[in-house]
């Protein structure tokens, strides 16, 4: 994710752009922290499952998710501000404004895992989550490839 953020800023090709996060490196750090906080809750606390039912773990997990959402929001605001003066920015906005949907899937799966103590992992949850992530990946990667190829070849396809 941090390398992707660096790539997005490099595609702007404007070293003098006014960033909310001050520098591109700060944006990459923001992306790193966002991923680490989300990963800790998802993997370290097992999506706040019934295994980690203690109040302390639950509060830490909720705070990590909230921090991750805060960093994502800050990053999206900074990227949209940086791309606001770029001609034909619609396609790149479509690429990074889909990112919150990944968080919705992660938080939704954590919500659906809650149940009585000793309950099994819901059978269809893993499949549903994988299908949702795959759909998001297909959309976002295709849009990013479209944007990158338009920038590299200097061709505007559908005002991209």
C-alpha positions as CSV (number, residue, x, y, z in Angstrom):
1,X,0.0,0.0,0.0
2,X,2.7,2.6,0.8
3,X,4.4,1.9,-2.6
4,X,1.0,2.2,-4.3
5,X,0.5,5.6,-2.6
6,X,4.0,6.7,-3.8
7,X,3.1,5.6,-7.3
8,X,-0.1,7.6,-7.2
9,X,1.8,10.8,-6.2
10,X,4.5,10.1,-8.9
11,X,1.8,9.9,-11.6
12,X,0.8,13.4,-10.8
13,X,4.3,14.5,-11.7
14,X,4.0,17.8,-9.8
15,X,6.6,18.1,-7.0
16,X,5.2,21.4,-5.9
17,X,1.6,20.3,-5.2
18,X,0.2,21.4,-1.9
19,X,-0.4,18.3,0.3
20,X,-2.4,18.2,3.4
21,X,0.0,15.6,4.8
22,X,3.0,17.9,3.9
23,X,5.0,15.3,2.0
24,X,4.6,12.2,0.0
25,X,6.7,10.3,2.6
26,X,4.1,11.2,5.2
27,X,1.4,9.9,3.0
28,X,3.2,6.6,2.6
29,X,3.7,6.4,6.4
30,X,0.0,7.1,6.8
31,X,-0.8,4.2,4.5
32,X,1.6,1.9,6.4
33,X,0.0,2.8,9.7
34,X,-3.5,2.2,8.3
35,X,-2.5,-1.3,7.1
36,X,-0.8,-2.2,10.3
37,X,-3.7,-1.2,12.5
38,X,-6.2,-3.1,10.3
39,X,-3.9,-6.1,10.1
40,X,-3.4,-6.2,13.9
41,X,-7.2,-6.4,14.5
42,X,-7.8,-8.8,11.7
43,X,-5.0,-11.2,12.3
44,X,-3.7,-10.5,15.8
45,X,-7.1,-10.3,17.5
46,X,-8.8,-12.7,15.0
47,X,-11.4,-10.2,13.8
48,X,-12.6,-9.6,17.4
49,X,-13.9,-13.2,17.5
50,X,-15.3,-14.9,20.5
51,X,-11.9,-16.3,21.2
52,X,-10.8,-12.8,22.3
53,X,-13.9,-11.9,24.2
54,X,-12.0,-9.8,26.9
55,X,-13.0,-6.2,27.2
56,X,-9.4,-5.0,26.8
57,X,-8.9,-6.9,23.5
58,X,-12.2,-5.7,22.1
59,X,-11.5,-2.1,23.0
60,X,-8.0,-2.3,21.5
61,X,-9.4,-3.8,18.3
62,X,-12.1,-1.2,18.0
63,X,-9.6,1.6,18.5
64,X,-7.3,0.0,15.9
65,X,-10.1,-0.2,13.4
66,X,-11.1,3.4,14.1
67,X,-7.5,4.5,13.7
68,X,-7.2,2.7,10.4
69,X,-10.4,4.3,9.2
70,X,-9.0,7.7,10.3
71,X,-5.8,7.2,8.4
72,X,-7.7,6.0,5.3
73,X,-9.9,9.1,5.4
74,X,-6.9,11.4,5.8
75,X,-5.1,9.6,2.9
76,X,-8.2,9.9,0.6
77,X,-8.6,13.6,1.4
78,X,-5.0,14.2,0.6
79,X,-5.0,12.2,-2.6
80,X,-8.2,13.8,-3.8
81,X,-6.7,17.2,-3.0
82,X,-3.5,16.4,-4.9
83,X,-5.5,15.1,-7.9
84,X,-8.0,18.0,-7.9
85,X,-5.9,20.0,-10.5
86,X,-5.1,17.0,-12.7
87,X,-6.9,16.8,-16.0
88,X,-9.0,13.7,-16.5
89,X,-8.8,12.5,-12.9
90,X,-12.2,10.7,-12.8
91,X,-10.6,7.3,-13.4
92,X,-8.1,7.6,-10.6
93,X,-10.8,8.8,-8.2
94,X,-12.7,5.6,-9.1
95,X,-9.6,3.7,-8.2
96,X,-8.9,5.0,-4.7
97,X,-12.5,5.9,-3.6
98,X,-13.2,2.1,-3.7
99,X,-10.7,1.6,-0.8
100,X,-13.3,2.2,1.9
101,X,-15.2,-0.8,0.7
102,X,-12.4,-3.0,1.8
103,X,-12.8,-1.7,5.3
104,X,-16.6,-2.2,5.1
105,X,-16.0,-5.9,4.2
106,X,-13.4,-6.4,7.0
107,X,-15.6,-4.7,9.7
108,X,-18.7,-6.5,8.3
109,X,-17.0,-9.9,8.6
110,X,-15.9,-9.1,12.2
111,X,-19.5,-8.1,13.0
112,X,-20.9,-11.4,11.6
113,X,-18.3,-13.4,13.5
114,X,-19.8,-12.3,16.8
115,X,-21.8,-15.0,18.5
116,X,-22.1,-17.1,21.6
117,X,-18.9,-18.5,23.2
118,X,-17.7,-21.6,21.4
119,X,-19.5,-20.9,18.2
120,X,-17.9,-22.1,15.0
121,X,-16.7,-19.8,12.2
122,X,-19.7,-19.1,10.0
123,X,-19.5,-21.4,7.1
124,X,-20.3,-19.0,4.3
125,X,-18.5,-16.0,5.8
126,X,-15.1,-16.9,4.4
127,X,-16.5,-17.5,1.0
128,X,-18.5,-14.3,1.0
129,X,-15.6,-12.3,2.2
130,X,-13.3,-13.8,-0.5
131,X,-15.8,-13.1,-3.2
132,X,-16.2,-9.5,-2.0
133,X,-12.5,-8.9,-1.8
134,X,-12.0,-10.5,-5.3
135,X,-14.7,-8.2,-6.8
136,X,-13.1,-5.2,-5.2
137,X,-9.6,-6.3,-6.4
138,X,-10.8,-6.9,-10.0
139,X,-12.4,-3.4,-10.1
140,X,-9.6,-1.5,-8.5
141,X,-6.7,-3.2,-10.3
142,X,-8.4,-2.8,-13.7
143,X,-9.1,0.8,-13.1
144,X,-5.5,1.4,-11.9
145,X,-4.1,-0.4,-15.0
146,X,-6.4,1.8,-17.2
147,X,-5.2,4.9,-15.5
148,X,-1.5,3.9,-15.7
149,X,-1.7,2.9,-19.3
150,X,-3.4,6.2,-20.2
151,X,-0.7,8.1,-18.4
152,X,2.2,6.1,-20.0
153,X,0.9,6.2,-23.5
154,X,-0.6,9.7,-23.3
155,X,-3.9,8.5,-24.6
156,X,-7.2,9.5,-23.1
157,X,-9.8,6.7,-23.2
158,X,-13.3,7.8,-22.2
159,X,-11.8,10.9,-20.6
160,X,-9.6,8.9,-18.3
